[in-house]
């Protein structure tokens, strides 16, 4: 049974995988060609994304009567809490202090992604949201692995400053199992057509996030 759910998730990740050209910024970071101001803006935007996603995941956990689905989203929320702590070290390495963080006005193109997550939290079937969000994480994890390596190689960041990206880049068999269990628990209500629609939206907004950062002066 779990294998069937795992196959659904793996197929969704393959089907919804973004075109390599959909993220124009990460290759620049990989070569060390992105400015430090761009990295700082990435950190500032994530200060808005992380708490918003955490709240959305907790809401999805509260909306379901399936313990396995709730456990999956609760785990995601816990991960956002930990990521938020790591983010502070990355932000500090980018020269960002609390005053700058409070004064920062977020970019609409970057905040479209968490807005979509919030929309899913309010409107989507939790089971469908599991598929869409899990598929998106596959691409996000790859981006983070590339950025973490480049921050060390080209920008001289310490392991502590790279921990935010290391956290998302590391494989998580436990989270994968919880995702499969969540899909299996929601199999009777799962609408793959809707899940793929949501997944396409998330991937599009993910691309918009990076494109917006690339367009900074």
N, C-alpha and C positions, 0 to 999 in steps of 0.2 A: 504493500500500500504506500509506504513512504517512497519507494522507488518511483511510483507513478507521479507523485507530487514533485519529486526531485526532477523528473524528466520534464514536467510542465515548466518548472522554473528555469531549467537549463535552456529549453527551447525559447522561452520568453527572452532570456538574456541574449541569445544569438539573434533572434528576430529583431529585437529593439536596439541592438548594438549600434551606436552612432557611426556615421561615416568618419574615417580618420581625419578628413578635412573639416569636420564639424567643429573642432576645437582649434582655432588658430593661435591661441596664446600659449598653451602648454609646450608646443615645440620650441617657441621662443625661450621659455623658461629653461627648457632642457638644454639649449645651447648656451645659456647664460646671457642671452641678448635682451631679456626683459628688464626694464628699469626697476630699481629698488622702490621707486614711488608706486609702480604698479603692484609690486608685492605688498606694499603697505596698504594700498586700497583693497587688495584681496583680503588682507587680515581684517580691515575695518568692515567690509561687507559681511564677512563670516561672523562678526560680532552680532549682526542682526539675524543671520540665517540660523545659527545654532540654537538659540533659545526659542525661536519661532518653530523650528522643526520639533524640538523637544515637546513643546506644548501640544503640537498637532499629533504626535505619536501617542502621548498620554490620552488625548481625546479619543483616538481610534481604539485604544485599549479599553476605554470605558464604554464604548458604544457596542461592543460585542459581548455575547453570552458564551462564546467559546473560549475556554481557558487557554488553549494553545495559541489562539490568535492574540489574545490579550498579552500572553507571555512574550510573544514576538515583539509587539510594539512597546511593551515595557522595557525590554532589553534594548531596543533602539533608543528609547528615551534616556536610559542609563548611559548609553554610549555617548549621546549628545552632551550629557553633563560632564563626562570625562574629557571629551573633545574640547569643551569650553575651557577647561583648566589648561589643557595643552596650548590652546589658542593664545593664551596670555603670553607664553614664552615666545611664540612666533611673532606676535605683535610687538613685544619689547625689542626683539632683534631687528625689527623693521623701523624702530625709532618711535613707536607710538606710545603715548602716555594716556592716562585716564582723561585728561582735559581734551586732548584731540579726539578721543573716542566719543566723548559726550557731545562734542560740537559737530561731529561728522553727519552729513546728510546723505543717506543711502541712495544708490542709483536704481531707478525703476527697473532697468534691464537686468540687474543682478538680483533684485528682490522678487522678480516674477516667479522664480523657482519655489521659494518658500511659500509664496502666495498660493501656488498650485497645490503644494502639500497641504496647506490649510484648507483649501477647497475640498480636497479629497477627504480630509478629516471630518468635514461637515456633511458631505454629500455622497461619497462613494461607499459601496459595500466594503467593509473591512477586509474581506477575503480578496476582493478585486484589488484593493490597495496594496495588499501584501505582494502580489505578483508585480504590479507596476513599480513599486518602490524597490523591491529586491532586484529587478532587472536593471534599474538605473544605477544601483550601487555598484554593479559590476564595472561600468564605465568610470564612475567616480573613483573607485579604488585604483584603477590603472593610472588615472591622472595623478592621484596623490603619490603613487610610487615613483613616477617620473619626477615630480616636483621635489620630493624628499631627497632623491639622489642628486638632483641639480643644485639644491640649496647647499649641500655639503661640498660638491665638486667645484661649483662656479661662484658661489656667494659666500663661502666660508662660514656658514651657519653651524652652530653647535648641535649635537644630538638632541639636547633639550629644546632648542628652537625648531627642530624638525619633527618633534614628537607628534604634533597635530596631524601631519601628513602620514607619518609612520603608522599612526593609529588606524587610519582608514585604509592604508595600503596593505596591512597585514591580513592574511587569510584568517577567517574565523569559522572553523568547522562547527562550533557550537551554534553560532548564529545561522549558519546554513541549515543545520538540523532543525532549529526552531522555525525557520521559514518553511521548510518542508512539512513540518508538523502542523503549522498554521494553515497551509494550503490544503492539507489532507482534512483537517477539521472543518474547513469551509467548503469542501468539494461540492456539497449539495446546493450551495447558493452561488458558487463561483461562476462568473460570466466572463469567459476569456476574451470575448470580443470587446467588452467594456474595459477589461484590464489592459488590453493592448492599446486601446484609445488613450487611457490614462498614461500608460507607459510612453507612448509617442509624445504626449504633451510634456511630460517630465523631461524627456531627452531633448526636446526642442527648447525648453526653458533652460536646461543645463547649458546647451550651446549658446543661448543668448547671454547667459551669465559671463562666459569667457569672452564672447565677442564684445560685450560692453566694456570689459576691462581693457581689451586690446585697443579700443577707440579712444582711450584717455589721452589727453594732450601730453 
